[in-house]
Amino acid sequence: MHTETVRPGLFARLVEIGRAASPTGGEAEPETLYDRHGVLVVRVGDVAVKAHQADRGQGFVERARLAGTQPGILVGPLGPPLDVDGRMVSVYPFGVPVDPRQELPWEDGARLLAALHSATVPADAPSWGRPTRVARLVSELGHWPAADEVRRAFATLPAWIRGEAAEPSKENTCLIHGDWHLGQMVRAQDGQWRLIDIEDLGRGDPAWDLARPAALYSAGVLSPDEWGRFLGAYTEAGGPAVRADADPWTTLDIPARTLAIQIAATCVKTAGREDRPLDGAEQAMVDACGRISAAGDAA
């Protein structure tokens, strides 16, 4: 049995595409891997077929080409994207995702990011752009409980993040994933970890790839031990986002605050739609927004 929140009939179309792309697809039982936020991913044999969000097609071909230059780090699509009823669909080799019941591979993720950030940036690499998701999520909060707390924190972010000014130029630009978390890692058929989901891949400030774990740590959701393992492995691998001999928060502060607000907005929106109170981790993210508001403007 599968759920399907994206569009009726899309699951069957993805299964059909997967069976055509996978040597073992005709015998395998299809499995829904992800069905949230306008994205549907279905495993068929040894491939995963992804229907992207409706607005996520811009620049994908260039990002897919860029992913192909880093096969030891990234999983790129097996071919050009397809159009299925106006929605972009891409096919990937299947990889085993992170199992939250086992010890989380923080060090492996950190080393992958350090390798990506240290790679040569092609002259034609697309730009990652600004972190636009936080502004969109905050604009959708409505009048759910705790929404005002998130909005007050959002108001302290720099104007360029709020979409009210041009993004300042950055000297430290690298290849970045653009939306990194442990759910963006799979173990490939060779047994090694790779990064998936390349829709935001491009040239940008590497600090933003460390922003989510930094935000979770600052909110008390990620333990000091896990944060230390992640950041230590990143610096030991030569990752350029932070200096091993300097305070990492001089570069991580604004990205971490931004992601804390983004995560909190998602928590408030999800709990509101499900008509339930915030759970412990969700409330911790909202509490972090209160501390951000109290700290004042970021400049």
SVG drawing of the C-alpha trace seen along z (x, -y; Angstrom):
<svg xmlns="http://www.w3.org/2000/svg" viewBox="-7 -46 51 57">
<polyline fill="none" stroke="black" stroke-width="0.4" points="0.0,0.0 1.2,-3.5 0.0,-7.0 0.0,-9.7 -0.4,-13.4 1.0,-15.0 -1.5,-14.1 -3.8,-11.1 -2.2,-8.7 1.3,-10.0 2.5,-7.0 1.5,-4.7 3.3,-6.9 6.5,-6.9 6.3,-3.1 6.0,-2.8 9.0,-5.0 11.0,-3.0 10.2,0.3 11.5,-1.0 14.7,-2.3 15.5,0.6 16.8,4.0 15.1,5.5 12.1,3.2 9.7,5.7 10.0,8.1 10.3,5.6 7.4,4.4 7.4,0.6 7.9,-1.3 7.1,-4.9 10.3,-6.4 9.0,-10.0 5.6,-11.6 5.6,-15.1 5.9,-18.8 4.8,-18.3 7.5,-15.6 6.9,-12.0 9.8,-9.5 9.2,-5.9 11.7,-3.0 11.4,-0.5 14.0,2.2 17.5,0.5 16.3,-3.0 14.5,-5.8 12.0,-7.9 11.4,-11.4 8.6,-13.8 9.9,-17.2 8.0,-20.1 6.2,-22.0 8.5,-25.0 11.8,-23.2 12.8,-22.8 14.8,-26.0 18.4,-25.3 18.1,-21.6 19.9,-20.5 22.9,-22.6 22.9,-21.3 22.6,-17.7 25.6,-18.3 27.5,-19.8 26.7,-16.7 28.1,-14.5 31.5,-16.1 31.6,-14.8 30.6,-11.1 32.4,-10.3 30.4,-12.8 27.0,-13.3 24.3,-11.1 23.2,-12.6 20.3,-11.6 20.6,-8.7 19.4,-10.8 17.7,-14.1 14.6,-15.0 11.2,-13.9 8.0,-15.9 5.0,-14.1 1.8,-16.2 3.8,-19.4 5.9,-18.1 9.6,-17.4 10.6,-13.8 14.1,-12.4 15.5,-8.9 18.4,-8.0 20.3,-4.9 18.8,-3.7 20.8,-4.2 20.0,-3.1 19.1,-6.1 20.3,-6.9 18.6,-4.7 17.6,-6.9 17.6,-3.8 21.3,-3.4 24.2,-5.6 23.9,-8.7 26.8,-9.2 27.6,-12.8 31.3,-12.3 30.6,-10.9 28.3,-13.7 30.9,-16.2 33.6,-14.7 31.4,-14.6 30.6,-18.3 34.3,-19.2 35.1,-17.3 32.4,-19.1 33.4,-22.5 37.0,-21.8 36.3,-20.8 37.2,-23.1 34.3,-25.3 33.6,-25.2 33.4,-28.7 29.8,-27.9 28.6,-26.6 25.1,-27.9 24.6,-30.1 23.0,-28.6 21.3,-31.9 19.9,-33.3 18.1,-31.3 14.5,-32.1 12.7,-29.2 12.6,-30.9 10.8,-34.0 8.2,-31.8 7.5,-29.7 7.2,-32.6 4.7,-34.3 2.5,-31.2 2.2,-31.0 -1.1,-32.6 -2.5,-32.8 -1.4,-29.5 -0.1,-29.4 3.6,-30.5 3.5,-32.1 4.1,-35.6 7.2,-34.3 8.6,-33.1 7.8,-36.3 9.5,-38.4 12.7,-36.3 12.4,-36.6 12.3,-40.4 15.8,-40.3 17.4,-38.6 19.5,-40.7 17.4,-42.4 19.0,-40.4 17.7,-37.2 14.2,-38.7 14.2,-39.5 14.4,-43.3 17.9,-44.0 20.6,-42.6 22.7,-39.8 26.2,-41.0 29.1,-39.6 31.1,-36.8 34.8,-36.0 34.4,-32.5 32.4,-30.8 32.5,-27.0 30.4,-24.2 27.7,-23.7 24.8,-21.3 22.4,-24.1 20.0,-22.0 22.1,-19.6 20.8,-17.4 21.2,-13.7 18.2,-12.9 20.2,-14.0 22.6,-11.0 22.4,-7.5 24.7,-4.5 25.5,-3.7 25.9,-0.3 29.7,-0.5 28.9,-0.8 30.0,-4.5 27.9,-7.5 26.8,-10.0 24.8,-13.2 21.4,-13.3 18.9,-15.9 20.8,-18.3 18.1,-21.0 20.1,-23.6 23.6,-22.5 25.8,-25.4 28.2,-28.1 27.7,-29.6 28.8,-30.2 29.7,-26.9 28.5,-28.0 25.0,-27.4 25.6,-23.7 26.5,-23.6 23.5,-25.8 20.9,-23.1 23.0,-21.1 24.2,-24.4 20.6,-25.5 19.6,-22.3 22.5,-22.4 21.8,-26.0 18.2,-25.1 19.3,-22.1 17.8,-19.5 21.2,-18.3 23.5,-17.2 26.9,-18.8 28.5,-15.4 26.9,-15.1 27.6,-18.7 31.2,-18.2 31.6,-15.0 30.2,-16.8 32.1,-20.0 35.3,-18.3 35.2,-15.9 34.5,-18.8 37.5,-20.8 39.8,-17.8 38.8,-17.1 39.9,-20.6 36.4,-22.1 36.7,-25.8 33.4,-27.1 35.0,-27.5 38.5,-27.8 39.8,-25.2 41.6,-27.9 38.7,-30.4 35.3,-30.7 33.0,-28.9 30.0,-31.1 31.6,-34.2 30.6,-32.5 27.8,-30.2 25.7,-32.6 23.5,-34.1 23.0,-30.9 22.2,-29.0 19.7,-31.6 18.1,-31.6 17.7,-27.8 16.4,-27.8 13.6,-30.2 13.0,-28.1 12.7,-24.9 10.5,-26.6 8.2,-27.9 7.9,-24.4 7.1,-23.0 4.4,-25.7 2.8,-25.2 2.8,-21.4 1.3,-21.4 -1.3,-23.9 -2.4,-22.0 -2.6,-18.8 -4.5,-20.7 -2.1,-19.5 0.2,-21.1 3.9,-21.4 6.0,-18.5 9.1,-18.8 11.6,-19.3 9.2,-21.6 8.7,-23.8 12.5,-23.9 12.8,-25.5 10.1,-28.0 11.9,-28.8 15.1,-29.4 13.2,-32.0 12.4,-33.7 16.1,-33.9 16.8,-35.2 14.3,-38.0 15.7,-38.9 19.2,-39.2 18.0,-41.8 18.8,-42.6 21.5,-40.7 22.4,-43.8"/>
</svg>
